[in-house]
Amino acid sequence: MPNTKNGMTIDELVRVSDISKRTLRFYIQQGLVDPPVGNTANARYDTGHLEQIRNIKTLQAEGYTLSRIAELNKTQSLRQSGQIKKKHPKAPGKPISKIEVPLHPQISVVFAQNESFLSEDFIKFASKKLFDSLNEALDEFETKKENPSAEDD
């Protein structure tokens, strides 16, 4: 195990985290991993960097894309800095609220709001817009089904 008291070199970090230097540099460039401490020749990484890489790997294994992981990291950073106040005590990725919109006797759409800046009022507003658009499409489909000789748009 590398000496983490004085920090790890890039070679030590990539060895213990099982990623390439190229991948590490990409993660840093994308803001997924914090930059090292010190200049290029003496750059040092600590256990926090290793934890960030492990979190990325875990989230990727659960199906998260790197862009979604970056969004989650940004949200978490904003919360930690106090710029965003967490309103709901649920874990990231778990639905905060669900709104079911019936479109037809046999069809409904469920909106699940996850970590988001959207208010429930906005979700209801957007749901209504989607509901109206889908009902319009359903009416048009039913009309064309009843009158197959009508020209397609």
KAKA-V789120 format. One record per residue. N is the residue number from 1. SS is DSSP state (H for helix, E for strand, C for the rest). BURIAL is b if it has 9 or more other C-alpha atoms within 8 Angstrom, else e. D_LAST is the distance of its C-alpha to the last C-alpha in Angstrom with 2 decimals. Layout:
n:N ss:SS burial:BURIAL d_last:D_LAST
n:N ss:SS burial:BURIAL d_last:D_LAST
This chain:
n:1 ss:C burial:e d_last:66.55
n:2 ss:C burial:e d_last:66.37
n:3 ss:C burial:e d_last:68.40
n:4 ss:C burial:e d_last:65.96
n:5 ss:C burial:e d_last:68.71
n:6 ss:C burial:e d_last:68.40
n:7 ss:C burial:b d_last:64.78
n:8 ss:E burial:b d_last:63.25
n:9 ss:C burial:b d_last:62.53
n:10 ss:H burial:b d_last:59.11
n:11 ss:H burial:e d_last:60.54
n:12 ss:H burial:b d_last:61.82
n:13 ss:H burial:b d_last:58.60
n:14 ss:H burial:b d_last:56.36
n:15 ss:H burial:e d_last:58.90
n:16 ss:H burial:e d_last:59.07
n:17 ss:H burial:b d_last:55.33
n:18 ss:C burial:e d_last:54.42
n:19 ss:C burial:e d_last:51.91
n:20 ss:C burial:e d_last:52.21
n:21 ss:H burial:b d_last:53.31
n:22 ss:H burial:e d_last:50.01
n:23 ss:H burial:e d_last:48.13
n:24 ss:H burial:b d_last:50.53
n:25 ss:H burial:e d_last:50.06
n:26 ss:H burial:e d_last:46.26
n:27 ss:H burial:b d_last:46.57
n:28 ss:H burial:b d_last:48.83
n:29 ss:H burial:e d_last:46.51
n:30 ss:C burial:e d_last:43.58
n:31 ss:C burial:e d_last:45.81
n:32 ss:C burial:b d_last:45.91
n:33 ss:C burial:b d_last:49.68
n:34 ss:C burial:e d_last:52.13
n:35 ss:C burial:e d_last:53.88
n:36 ss:C burial:e d_last:57.42
n:37 ss:E burial:e d_last:60.54
n:38 ss:C burial:e d_last:62.49
n:39 ss:C burial:e d_last:61.87
n:40 ss:C burial:e d_last:60.50
n:41 ss:C burial:e d_last:63.87
n:42 ss:C burial:e d_last:64.94
n:43 ss:C burial:b d_last:61.62
n:44 ss:E burial:b d_last:62.08
n:45 ss:E burial:b d_last:59.74
n:46 ss:C burial:b d_last:60.74
n:47 ss:H burial:e d_last:59.83
n:48 ss:H burial:e d_last:57.05
n:49 ss:H burial:b d_last:55.27
n:50 ss:H burial:b d_last:55.81
n:51 ss:H burial:e d_last:54.41
n:52 ss:H burial:b d_last:51.26
n:53 ss:H burial:b d_last:50.72
n:54 ss:H burial:b d_last:51.39
n:55 ss:H burial:e d_last:48.88
n:56 ss:H burial:b d_last:46.20
n:57 ss:H burial:e d_last:47.02
n:58 ss:H burial:e d_last:46.98
n:59 ss:H burial:b d_last:43.62
n:60 ss:H burial:b d_last:42.12
n:61 ss:H burial:e d_last:43.56
n:62 ss:C burial:e d_last:41.79
n:63 ss:C burial:e d_last:38.43
n:64 ss:C burial:b d_last:38.22
n:65 ss:C burial:e d_last:36.95
n:66 ss:H burial:e d_last:39.22
n:67 ss:H burial:e d_last:36.88
n:68 ss:H burial:e d_last:36.95
n:69 ss:H burial:b d_last:40.73
n:70 ss:H burial:b d_last:41.03
n:71 ss:H burial:e d_last:39.16
n:72 ss:H burial:b d_last:41.52
n:73 ss:H burial:b d_last:44.50
n:74 ss:H burial:e d_last:43.48
n:75 ss:H burial:b d_last:43.09
n:76 ss:H burial:e d_last:46.45
n:77 ss:H burial:e d_last:48.12
n:78 ss:H burial:b d_last:46.89
n:79 ss:H burial:b d_last:48.21
n:80 ss:H burial:e d_last:51.52
n:81 ss:C burial:e d_last:51.93
n:82 ss:C burial:e d_last:51.34
n:83 ss:C burial:e d_last:48.26
n:84 ss:C burial:b d_last:46.21
n:85 ss:C burial:e d_last:47.81
n:86 ss:C burial:e d_last:46.85
n:87 ss:C burial:e d_last:45.92
n:88 ss:C burial:e d_last:45.61
n:89 ss:C burial:e d_last:48.28
n:90 ss:C burial:e d_last:45.93
n:91 ss:C burial:e d_last:45.76
n:92 ss:C burial:e d_last:43.06
n:93 ss:C burial:e d_last:40.10
n:94 ss:C burial:e d_last:40.76
n:95 ss:C burial:b d_last:38.34
n:96 ss:C burial:b d_last:39.79
n:97 ss:E burial:e d_last:37.65
n:98 ss:E burial:b d_last:34.95
n:99 ss:E burial:e d_last:32.52
n:100 ss:E burial:e d_last:30.70
n:101 ss:E burial:b d_last:27.62
n:102 ss:E burial:e d_last:26.81
n:103 ss:E burial:b d_last:23.11
n:104 ss:E burial:e d_last:23.62
n:105 ss:C burial:e d_last:26.90
n:106 ss:C burial:e d_last:26.58
n:107 ss:E burial:e d_last:24.76
n:108 ss:E burial:b d_last:26.15
n:109 ss:E burial:e d_last:25.99
n:110 ss:E burial:e d_last:29.32
n:111 ss:E burial:b d_last:29.80
n:112 ss:E burial:b d_last:33.05
n:113 ss:E burial:b d_last:34.48
n:114 ss:C burial:b d_last:36.77
n:115 ss:C burial:b d_last:38.91
n:116 ss:C burial:e d_last:36.95
n:117 ss:C burial:e d_last:37.49
n:118 ss:C burial:e d_last:34.93
n:119 ss:C burial:e d_last:36.40
n:120 ss:H burial:e d_last:35.66
n:121 ss:H burial:e d_last:34.51
n:122 ss:H burial:e d_last:31.84
n:123 ss:H burial:b d_last:30.71
n:124 ss:H burial:b d_last:30.50
n:125 ss:H burial:e d_last:28.53
n:126 ss:H burial:e d_last:26.02
n:127 ss:H burial:b d_last:25.90
n:128 ss:H burial:e d_last:25.05
n:129 ss:H burial:e d_last:22.16
n:130 ss:H burial:e d_last:20.84
n:131 ss:H burial:b d_last:21.59
n:132 ss:H burial:e d_last:19.62
n:133 ss:H burial:e d_last:16.49
n:134 ss:H burial:b d_last:16.85
n:135 ss:H burial:b d_last:17.59
n:136 ss:H burial:e d_last:14.50
n:137 ss:H burial:e d_last:12.41
n:138 ss:H burial:e d_last:14.86
n:139 ss:H burial:e d_last:14.57
n:140 ss:H burial:e d_last:10.81
n:141 ss:H burial:e d_last:11.60
n:142 ss:H burial:e d_last:14.62
n:143 ss:H burial:e d_last:13.02
n:144 ss:H burial:b d_last:10.71
n:145 ss:H burial:e d_last:13.95
n:146 ss:H burial:e d_last:15.97
n:147 ss:C burial:e d_last:13.91
n:148 ss:C burial:e d_last:12.75
n:149 ss:C burial:e d_last:12.37
n:150 ss:C burial:e d_last:9.33
n:151 ss:C burial:e d_last:6.47
n:152 ss:C burial:e d_last:3.78
n:153 ss:C burial:e d_last:0.00
